[in-house]
Amino acid sequence: MTRRGPRLPGAIALLAAILSSHAAFAQEDIMQLRLEGWVGQPPAGWAPRGEVQVRAKEANVNFQVNEVRVLAGEGFGPDVLAGLVAKRPGLYLFGPPPLLDRFTAAKPETYVALVGYLRKGTSSMNASDVTFLPAPRKP
């Protein structure tokens, strides 16, 4: 008599291990970013670190980035910013319509913090927060 029962649970466990390692690998490509800067042009006397053209809904918004931070995932903020600045538009913003509306309705020289998830090597960012902040003080 042949026993086939124990092989099936072993095969299922092996398949689950392979799939979970693949899912973990895919997660490594996603970064959570925080970009802070001005919509439109920065106030006189400020030199932003880079200008990113953001495409949100049907609008192109020039975003003068003052600060960029990688909150989660692997990456270096200035390197991520360099990749976004090099393209036109540099960032395609997706997410809940109220967040996109908030970003596109911002008046020029409004200081905004934009938080979202970006897959490395792409220009698509899924917004998770758009906050208007007081402009930073000059050093």
mmCIF file of the C-alpha atoms, coordinates in Angstrom:
data_MODEL
# 
_entry.id   MODEL 
# 
loop_
_atom_site.group_PDB 
_atom_site.id 
_atom_site.type_symbol 
_atom_site.label_atom_id 
_atom_site.label_alt_id 
_atom_site.label_comp_id 
_atom_site.label_asym_id 
_atom_site.label_entity_id 
_atom_site.label_seq_id 
_atom_site.pdbx_PDB_ins_code 
_atom_site.Cartn_x 
_atom_site.Cartn_y 
_atom_site.Cartn_z 
_atom_site.occupancy 
_atom_site.B_iso_or_equiv 
_atom_site.pdbx_formal_charge 
_atom_site.auth_seq_id 
_atom_site.auth_comp_id 
_atom_site.auth_asym_id 
_atom_site.auth_atom_id 
_atom_site.pdbx_PDB_model_num 
ATOM 1   C CA . MET A 1 1   ? 0.000   0.000  0.000   1.00 0.00 ? 1   MET A CA 1 
ATOM 2   C CA . THR A 1 2   ? 1.327   3.426  -1.007  1.00 0.00 ? 2   THR A CA 1 
ATOM 3   C CA . ARG A 1 3   ? 0.950   6.475  1.198   1.00 0.00 ? 3   ARG A CA 1 
ATOM 4   C CA . ARG A 1 4   ? 0.214   9.660  -0.750  1.00 0.00 ? 4   ARG A CA 1 
ATOM 5   C CA . GLY A 1 5   ? -1.371  11.733 1.992   1.00 0.00 ? 5   GLY A CA 1 
ATOM 6   C CA . PRO A 1 6   ? 1.776   13.333 3.520   1.00 0.00 ? 6   PRO A CA 1 
ATOM 7   C CA . ARG A 1 7   ? 3.054   14.523 0.134   1.00 0.00 ? 7   ARG A CA 1 
ATOM 8   C CA . LEU A 1 8   ? 0.129   16.868 -0.484  1.00 0.00 ? 8   LEU A CA 1 
ATOM 9   C CA . PRO A 1 9   ? 0.570   18.933 2.711   1.00 0.00 ? 9   PRO A CA 1 
ATOM 10  C CA . GLY A 1 10  ? 4.312   19.101 2.004   1.00 0.00 ? 10  GLY A CA 1 
ATOM 11  C CA . ALA A 1 11  ? 3.681   20.341 -1.535  1.00 0.00 ? 11  ALA A CA 1 
ATOM 12  C CA . ILE A 1 12  ? 1.223   22.938 -0.262  1.00 0.00 ? 12  ILE A CA 1 
ATOM 13  C CA . ALA A 1 13  ? 3.729   24.151 2.337   1.00 0.00 ? 13  ALA A CA 1 
ATOM 14  C CA . LEU A 1 14  ? 6.457   24.413 -0.315  1.00 0.00 ? 14  LEU A CA 1 
ATOM 15  C CA . LEU A 1 15  ? 4.167   26.352 -2.663  1.00 0.00 ? 15  LEU A CA 1 
ATOM 16  C CA . ALA A 1 16  ? 3.148   28.706 0.169   1.00 0.00 ? 16  ALA A CA 1 
ATOM 17  C CA . ALA A 1 17  ? 6.819   29.386 1.000   1.00 0.00 ? 17  ALA A CA 1 
ATOM 18  C CA . ILE A 1 18  ? 7.630   30.173 -2.631  1.00 0.00 ? 18  ILE A CA 1 
ATOM 19  C CA . LEU A 1 19  ? 4.656   32.494 -3.041  1.00 0.00 ? 19  LEU A CA 1 
ATOM 20  C CA . SER A 1 20  ? 5.306   34.347 0.227   1.00 0.00 ? 20  SER A CA 1 
ATOM 21  C CA . SER A 1 21  ? 8.961   34.924 -0.689  1.00 0.00 ? 21  SER A CA 1 
ATOM 22  C CA . HIS A 1 22  ? 7.839   36.275 -4.080  1.00 0.00 ? 22  HIS A CA 1 
ATOM 23  C CA . ALA A 1 23  ? 5.360   38.636 -2.384  1.00 0.00 ? 23  ALA A CA 1 
ATOM 24  C CA . ALA A 1 24  ? 8.075   39.843 0.013   1.00 0.00 ? 24  ALA A CA 1 
ATOM 25  C CA . PHE A 1 25  ? 10.395  40.502 -2.934  1.00 0.00 ? 25  PHE A CA 1 
ATOM 26  C CA . ALA A 1 26  ? 7.702   42.521 -4.724  1.00 0.00 ? 26  ALA A CA 1 
ATOM 27  C CA . GLN A 1 27  ? 7.169   44.655 -1.599  1.00 0.00 ? 27  GLN A CA 1 
ATOM 28  C CA . GLU A 1 28  ? 10.851  45.671 -1.625  1.00 0.00 ? 28  GLU A CA 1 
ATOM 29  C CA . ASP A 1 29  ? 10.224  47.704 -4.779  1.00 0.00 ? 29  ASP A CA 1 
ATOM 30  C CA . ILE A 1 30  ? 7.687   49.976 -3.082  1.00 0.00 ? 30  ILE A CA 1 
ATOM 31  C CA . MET A 1 31  ? 8.700   53.091 -1.163  1.00 0.00 ? 31  MET A CA 1 
ATOM 32  C CA . GLN A 1 32  ? 6.636   55.423 0.945   1.00 0.00 ? 32  GLN A CA 1 
ATOM 33  C CA . LEU A 1 33  ? 7.695   59.000 0.189   1.00 0.00 ? 33  LEU A CA 1 
ATOM 34  C CA . ARG A 1 34  ? 7.062   62.388 1.719   1.00 0.00 ? 34  ARG A CA 1 
ATOM 35  C CA . LEU A 1 35  ? 7.616   65.321 -0.623  1.00 0.00 ? 35  LEU A CA 1 
ATOM 36  C CA . GLU A 1 36  ? 7.372   68.851 0.772   1.00 0.00 ? 36  GLU A CA 1 
ATOM 37  C CA . GLY A 1 37  ? 7.377   71.973 -1.328  1.00 0.00 ? 37  GLY A CA 1 
ATOM 38  C CA . TRP A 1 38  ? 5.507   74.781 -3.022  1.00 0.00 ? 38  TRP A CA 1 
ATOM 39  C CA . VAL A 1 39  ? 2.825   74.610 -5.662  1.00 0.00 ? 39  VAL A CA 1 
ATOM 40  C CA . GLY A 1 40  ? 3.812   76.880 -8.556  1.00 0.00 ? 40  GLY A CA 1 
ATOM 41  C CA . GLN A 1 41  ? 6.850   79.009 -7.826  1.00 0.00 ? 41  GLN A CA 1 
ATOM 42  C CA . PRO A 1 42  ? 8.570   79.227 -4.432  1.00 0.00 ? 42  PRO A CA 1 
ATOM 43  C CA . PRO A 1 43  ? 8.576   82.542 -2.567  1.00 0.00 ? 43  PRO A CA 1 
ATOM 44  C CA . ALA A 1 44  ? 11.353  84.983 -3.400  1.00 0.00 ? 44  ALA A CA 1 
ATOM 45  C CA . GLY A 1 45  ? 14.684  83.993 -1.917  1.00 0.00 ? 45  GLY A CA 1 
ATOM 46  C CA . TRP A 1 46  ? 14.044  80.240 -1.838  1.00 0.00 ? 46  TRP A CA 1 
ATOM 47  C CA . ALA A 1 47  ? 15.863  77.779 -4.066  1.00 0.00 ? 47  ALA A CA 1 
ATOM 48  C CA . PRO A 1 48  ? 14.035  74.437 -4.199  1.00 0.00 ? 48  PRO A CA 1 
ATOM 49  C CA . ARG A 1 49  ? 15.940  71.161 -4.507  1.00 0.00 ? 49  ARG A CA 1 
ATOM 50  C CA . GLY A 1 50  ? 14.081  70.346 -7.705  1.00 0.00 ? 50  GLY A CA 1 
ATOM 51  C CA . GLU A 1 51  ? 10.975  70.994 -9.766  1.00 0.00 ? 51  GLU A CA 1 
ATOM 52  C CA . VAL A 1 52  ? 8.659   68.060 -10.399 1.00 0.00 ? 52  VAL A CA 1 
ATOM 53  C CA . GLN A 1 53  ? 5.753   68.308 -12.784 1.00 0.00 ? 53  GLN A CA 1 
ATOM 54  C CA . VAL A 1 54  ? 2.895   66.374 -11.147 1.00 0.00 ? 54  VAL A CA 1 
ATOM 55  C CA . ARG A 1 55  ? 0.022   65.042 -13.253 1.00 0.00 ? 55  ARG A CA 1 
ATOM 56  C CA . ALA A 1 56  ? -3.081  64.719 -11.061 1.00 0.00 ? 56  ALA A CA 1 
ATOM 57  C CA . LYS A 1 57  ? -6.456  64.090 -12.652 1.00 0.00 ? 57  LYS A CA 1 
ATOM 58  C CA . GLU A 1 58  ? -6.316  66.171 -15.845 1.00 0.00 ? 58  GLU A CA 1 
ATOM 59  C CA . ALA A 1 59  ? -4.045  68.902 -14.438 1.00 0.00 ? 59  ALA A CA 1 
ATOM 60  C CA . ASN A 1 60  ? -0.284  69.386 -14.583 1.00 0.00 ? 60  ASN A CA 1 
ATOM 61  C CA . VAL A 1 61  ? 0.976   71.045 -11.403 1.00 0.00 ? 61  VAL A CA 1 
ATOM 62  C CA . ASN A 1 62  ? 4.514   72.379 -11.037 1.00 0.00 ? 62  ASN A CA 1 
ATOM 63  C CA . PHE A 1 63  ? 5.741   71.333 -7.595  1.00 0.00 ? 63  PHE A CA 1 
ATOM 64  C CA . GLN A 1 64  ? 8.913   72.913 -6.233  1.00 0.00 ? 64  GLN A CA 1 
ATOM 65  C CA . VAL A 1 65  ? 10.319  70.253 -3.914  1.00 0.00 ? 65  VAL A CA 1 
ATOM 66  C CA . ASN A 1 66  ? 12.050  71.590 -0.833  1.00 0.00 ? 66  ASN A CA 1 
ATOM 67  C CA . GLU A 1 67  ? 12.438  68.289 1.011   1.00 0.00 ? 67  GLU A CA 1 
ATOM 68  C CA . VAL A 1 68  ? 12.080  64.604 0.131   1.00 0.00 ? 68  VAL A CA 1 
ATOM 69  C CA . ARG A 1 69  ? 12.161  61.699 2.581   1.00 0.00 ? 69  ARG A CA 1 
ATOM 70  C CA . VAL A 1 70  ? 11.831  57.965 2.125   1.00 0.00 ? 70  VAL A CA 1 
ATOM 71  C CA . LEU A 1 71  ? 9.592   56.950 5.023   1.00 0.00 ? 71  LEU A CA 1 
ATOM 72  C CA . ALA A 1 72  ? 9.495   53.229 4.254   1.00 0.00 ? 72  ALA A CA 1 
ATOM 73  C CA . GLY A 1 73  ? 11.309  50.984 1.832   1.00 0.00 ? 73  GLY A CA 1 
ATOM 74  C CA . GLU A 1 74  ? 14.776  51.224 0.435   1.00 0.00 ? 74  GLU A CA 1 
ATOM 75  C CA . GLY A 1 75  ? 15.953  54.338 -1.339  1.00 0.00 ? 75  GLY A CA 1 
ATOM 76  C CA . PHE A 1 76  ? 17.697  57.673 -0.898  1.00 0.00 ? 76  PHE A CA 1 
ATOM 77  C CA . GLY A 1 77  ? 15.511  60.767 -1.139  1.00 0.00 ? 77  GLY A CA 1 
ATOM 78  C CA . PRO A 1 78  ? 17.799  62.851 -3.387  1.00 0.00 ? 78  PRO A CA 1 
ATOM 79  C CA . ASP A 1 79  ? 18.186  59.924 -5.810  1.00 0.00 ? 79  ASP A CA 1 
ATOM 80  C CA . VAL A 1 80  ? 14.417  59.480 -6.011  1.00 0.00 ? 80  VAL A CA 1 
ATOM 81  C CA . LEU A 1 81  ? 13.995  63.209 -6.603  1.00 0.00 ? 81  LEU A CA 1 
ATOM 82  C CA . ALA A 1 82  ? 16.613  63.190 -9.379  1.00 0.00 ? 82  ALA A CA 1 
ATOM 83  C CA . GLY A 1 83  ? 14.636  60.479 -11.181 1.00 0.00 ? 83  GLY A CA 1 
ATOM 84  C CA . LEU A 1 84  ? 11.391  62.455 -10.900 1.00 0.00 ? 84  LEU A CA 1 
ATOM 85  C CA . VAL A 1 85  ? 12.922  65.766 -12.018 1.00 0.00 ? 85  VAL A CA 1 
ATOM 86  C CA . ALA A 1 86  ? 14.352  64.169 -15.159 1.00 0.00 ? 86  ALA A CA 1 
ATOM 87  C CA . LYS A 1 87  ? 10.895  63.329 -16.584 1.00 0.00 ? 87  LYS A CA 1 
ATOM 88  C CA . ARG A 1 88  ? 7.977   65.524 -17.758 1.00 0.00 ? 88  ARG A CA 1 
ATOM 89  C CA . PRO A 1 89  ? 5.603   64.885 -16.075 1.00 0.00 ? 89  PRO A CA 1 
ATOM 90  C CA . GLY A 1 90  ? 7.804   63.418 -13.384 1.00 0.00 ? 90  GLY A CA 1 
ATOM 91  C CA . LEU A 1 91  ? 5.008   62.090 -11.238 1.00 0.00 ? 91  LEU A CA 1 
ATOM 92  C CA . TYR A 1 92  ? 1.574   60.680 -12.037 1.00 0.00 ? 92  TYR A CA 1 
ATOM 93  C CA . LEU A 1 93  ? -0.507  61.062 -8.904  1.00 0.00 ? 93  LEU A CA 1 
ATOM 94  C CA . PHE A 1 94  ? -3.315  58.577 -8.213  1.00 0.00 ? 94  PHE A CA 1 
ATOM 95  C CA . GLY A 1 95  ? -5.469  58.037 -5.165  1.00 0.00 ? 95  GLY A CA 1 
ATOM 96  C CA . PRO A 1 96  ? -8.740  59.043 -3.538  1.00 0.00 ? 96  PRO A CA 1 
ATOM 97  C CA . PRO A 1 97  ? -10.432 61.882 -5.472  1.00 0.00 ? 97  PRO A CA 1 
ATOM 98  C CA . PRO A 1 98  ? -10.646 64.195 -2.403  1.00 0.00 ? 98  PRO A CA 1 
ATOM 99  C CA . LEU A 1 99  ? -6.839  64.055 -2.026  1.00 0.00 ? 99  LEU A CA 1 
ATOM 100 C CA . LEU A 1 100 ? -6.255  64.703 -5.721  1.00 0.00 ? 100 LEU A CA 1 
ATOM 101 C CA . ASP A 1 101 ? -8.752  67.590 -5.649  1.00 0.00 ? 101 ASP A CA 1 
ATOM 102 C CA . ARG A 1 102 ? -7.004  69.053 -2.614  1.00 0.00 ? 102 ARG A CA 1 
ATOM 103 C CA . PHE A 1 103 ? -3.634  68.946 -4.346  1.00 0.00 ? 103 PHE A CA 1 
ATOM 104 C CA . THR A 1 104 ? -4.800  70.366 -7.684  1.00 0.00 ? 104 THR A CA 1 
ATOM 105 C CA . ALA A 1 105 ? -6.804  73.147 -5.971  1.00 0.00 ? 105 ALA A CA 1 
ATOM 106 C CA . ALA A 1 106 ? -3.795  74.437 -4.013  1.00 0.00 ? 106 ALA A CA 1 
ATOM 107 C CA . LYS A 1 107 ? -3.044  78.077 -4.772  1.00 0.00 ? 107 LYS A CA 1 
ATOM 108 C CA . PRO A 1 108 ? 0.420   79.146 -5.979  1.00 0.00 ? 108 PRO A CA 1 
ATOM 109 C CA . GLU A 1 109 ? 3.055   79.395 -3.237  1.00 0.00 ? 109 GLU A CA 1 
ATOM 110 C CA . THR A 1 110 ? 1.072   77.036 -0.976  1.00 0.00 ? 110 THR A CA 1 
ATOM 111 C CA . TYR A 1 111 ? 3.451   74.808 0.980   1.00 0.00 ? 111 TYR A CA 1 
ATOM 112 C CA . VAL A 1 112 ? 2.286   71.202 0.680   1.00 0.00 ? 112 VAL A CA 1 
ATOM 113 C CA . ALA A 1 113 ? 3.340   67.852 2.131   1.00 0.00 ? 113 ALA A CA 1 
ATOM 114 C CA . LEU A 1 114 ? 2.527   65.024 -0.265  1.00 0.00 ? 114 LEU A CA 1 
ATOM 115 C CA . VAL A 1 115 ? 2.770   61.466 1.076   1.00 0.00 ? 115 VAL A CA 1 
ATOM 116 C CA . GLY A 1 116 ? 2.300   58.350 -0.993  1.00 0.00 ? 116 GLY A CA 1 
ATOM 117 C CA . TYR A 1 117 ? 3.627   55.070 -2.295  1.00 0.00 ? 117 TYR A CA 1 
ATOM 118 C CA . LEU A 1 118 ? 5.940   54.898 -5.296  1.00 0.00 ? 118 LEU A CA 1 
ATOM 119 C CA . ARG A 1 119 ? 7.223   51.784 -7.016  1.00 0.00 ? 119 ARG A CA 1 
ATOM 120 C CA . LYS A 1 120 ? 10.923  52.086 -7.846  1.00 0.00 ? 120 LYS A CA 1 
ATOM 121 C CA . GLY A 1 121 ? 11.601  52.860 -11.470 1.00 0.00 ? 121 GLY A CA 1 
ATOM 122 C CA . THR A 1 122 ? 8.114   54.238 -12.153 1.00 0.00 ? 122 THR A CA 1 
ATOM 123 C CA . SER A 1 123 ? 6.475   57.649 -12.044 1.00 0.00 ? 123 SER A CA 1 
ATOM 124 C CA . SER A 1 124 ? 3.170   56.491 -10.552 1.00 0.00 ? 124 SER A CA 1 
ATOM 125 C CA . MET A 1 125 ? 2.498   57.526 -6.970  1.00 0.00 ? 125 MET A CA 1 
ATOM 126 C CA . ASN A 1 126 ? -0.545  56.466 -4.965  1.00 0.00 ? 126 ASN A CA 1 
ATOM 127 C CA . ALA A 1 127 ? -1.293  59.412 -2.653  1.00 0.00 ? 127 ALA A CA 1 
ATOM 128 C CA . SER A 1 128 ? -2.157  58.649 0.953   1.00 0.00 ? 128 SER A CA 1 
ATOM 129 C CA . ASP A 1 129 ? -2.063  62.200 2.356   1.00 0.00 ? 129 ASP A CA 1 
ATOM 130 C CA . VAL A 1 130 ? -2.027  65.805 1.151   1.00 0.00 ? 130 VAL A CA 1 
ATOM 131 C CA . THR A 1 131 ? -1.468  68.387 3.878   1.00 0.00 ? 131 THR A CA 1 
ATOM 132 C CA . PHE A 1 132 ? -1.079  72.153 3.666   1.00 0.00 ? 132 PHE A CA 1 
ATOM 133 C CA . LEU A 1 133 ? 1.674   73.315 5.996   1.00 0.00 ? 133 LEU A CA 1 
ATOM 134 C CA . PRO A 1 134 ? 3.054   76.648 7.120   1.00 0.00 ? 134 PRO A CA 1 
ATOM 135 C CA . ALA A 1 135 ? 6.051   77.511 4.962   1.00 0.00 ? 135 ALA A CA 1 
ATOM 136 C CA . PRO A 1 136 ? 9.382   76.799 6.627   1.00 0.00 ? 136 PRO A CA 1 
ATOM 137 C CA . ARG A 1 137 ? 11.450  79.670 7.971   1.00 0.00 ? 137 ARG A CA 1 
ATOM 138 C CA . LYS A 1 138 ? 14.596  80.646 6.186   1.00 0.00 ? 138 LYS A CA 1 
ATOM 139 C CA . PRO A 1 139 ? 17.708  79.302 7.906   1.00 0.00 ? 139 PRO A CA 1 
# 
